Amino acid sequence: IFSFLEPAVLFHESLSLPTLIVDKCTTVRGHYTTISSALRAVQPGDRVLIRPGVYRESLRIEVPVMLLGCPGAAGGAPGGGVTITSSRNHTLHSTAHFARLQNVTLRQTGSSGRSCLLASRGTLEVSECDISSASGLCIEVTDRATPILRHSRIHGGAAAGLWFRAAASGLVEGNEIWGNGWSGVQISDGSNPTLLRNFIHDNKSAGLISFNHGRGIARHNDITCNGKGGVQVRSR
């Protein structure tokens, strides 16, 4: 039944969702010390509430689920008090029909060249997150995936901040994208995302580049101080 519901319906605040608790220091029976173990136990439509801490894991989301990070002591900033970090693989790989990730910091810290967040199927809704990769792309969207990325910080990638390829699409709205080793946003191979009201600055190459039949819509973005210009459109 859940495959027929949109994320806004399934995860609506008015619903009382079944909740799994993750706390790396827990001694409470029925709680989980790792996010991976909670994901193995979830049912479609469950919510996973993650308490503050650093979780060294590579996650795969395969069913409709909401991952919600608890705020840290400082509160306020995107990413909250929950950090998920991996040095070998993608920190998070989503193949679910739809899922939601909110208030979490994601880090890829190794030298594998893997992207920090990979969306290769379905609609992953990301909000209030902080995403960075020391070895590759911050966010990679491929194989017709359609993520929704809102109000997050995407920065410090060894490669691009975001790369839409292989006919991917989706919505990128209200994010700050900066300090990446390639461009802020790359679009290629028939991909067609929509970019609205993002602040894209201080990336080593262009702020936004479309090439090899990349398409898209970009409106009301602030694109400034990038190493090789604001917007580039190439045929190849």
Disulfide bonds with the S-S distance in Angstrom:
none
